[in-house]
Amino acid sequence: MKLTLHKNATTTIAIRQIIKESSLSAFALAKKYGISQTTVARWKNSESVEYKSSRPNNLNITLTPEQEDRICFKRK
């Protein structure tokens, strides 16, 4: 499996999992991994350690029925 992180990512999924399961303080973990305490707190309190896209799930585009028909026709 190819792991792709955005260019500003400071942690990997493995590090996030270690942070989530660790009993060390946020300060100690931040110093250990060279990240901010805010980042440590975010991953300690998150439900999942997986990377989430920042792209919106629903695109705010409204098409008229005529435009929808044209798109469907073009795709076929």
C-alpha positions as CSV (number, residue, x, y, z in Angstrom):
1,M,0.0,0.0,0.0
2,K,1.4,3.4,-1.0
3,L,1.3,6.0,1.8
4,T,0.8,9.5,0.6
5,L,0.8,12.4,3.0
6,H,0.3,16.1,2.2
7,K,3.4,18.2,2.0
8,N,3.0,19.7,5.5
9,A,2.2,16.4,7.3
10,T,4.4,16.1,10.4
11,T,3.3,12.6,11.5
12,T,2.6,9.2,9.9
13,I,-0.2,6.8,10.8
14,A,2.2,4.8,12.9
15,I,3.3,7.8,15.0
16,R,-0.3,8.9,15.4
17,Q,-1.2,5.4,16.7
18,I,1.7,5.5,19.2
19,I,0.6,9.0,20.3
20,K,-3.0,7.9,20.8
21,E,-2.0,4.8,22.9
22,S,0.7,6.6,24.9
23,S,0.3,7.5,28.5
24,L,3.0,10.2,28.3
25,S,2.1,13.9,28.5
26,A,1.5,16.0,25.5
27,F,4.7,18.0,26.2
28,A,6.8,14.8,26.4
29,L,5.4,13.4,23.2
30,A,5.8,16.7,21.4
31,K,9.4,16.9,22.4
32,K,10.1,13.3,21.5
33,Y,8.6,13.5,18.0
34,G,9.5,17.2,17.3
35,I,5.9,18.3,16.8
36,S,3.7,20.8,18.6
37,Q,1.6,20.0,21.7
38,T,-1.5,21.0,19.7
39,T,-0.7,18.2,17.2
40,V,-0.3,15.7,20.0
41,A,-3.5,16.8,21.6
42,R,-5.3,16.5,18.3
43,W,-4.2,12.9,17.7
44,K,-4.7,11.9,21.4
45,N,-8.4,13.0,21.2
46,S,-9.2,11.9,17.7
47,E,-11.4,8.9,16.9
48,S,-9.3,7.7,14.0
49,V,-5.6,8.0,13.2
50,E,-6.3,7.8,9.4
51,Y,-5.6,10.8,7.2
52,K,-8.8,12.6,6.2
53,S,-9.1,14.6,3.1
54,S,-9.8,18.3,3.5
55,R,-11.8,18.4,0.3
56,P,-15.5,18.9,1.0
57,N,-17.7,15.8,0.7
58,N,-20.5,17.7,-1.1
59,L,-19.6,20.1,-3.9
60,N,-21.7,23.2,-4.0
61,I,-22.7,23.0,-7.6
62,T,-26.3,23.4,-8.9
63,L,-27.1,22.3,-12.3
64,T,-30.3,22.8,-14.2
65,P,-32.1,19.7,-15.6
66,E,-31.0,20.7,-19.0
67,Q,-27.3,20.8,-18.0
68,E,-27.6,17.5,-16.3
69,D,-29.1,15.9,-19.5
70,R,-26.2,17.3,-21.5
71,I,-23.6,15.9,-19.1
72,C,-25.3,12.5,-19.1
73,F,-25.5,12.5,-22.9
74,K,-21.8,13.4,-23.2
75,R,-20.7,10.7,-20.8
76,K,-22.6,8.0,-22.8
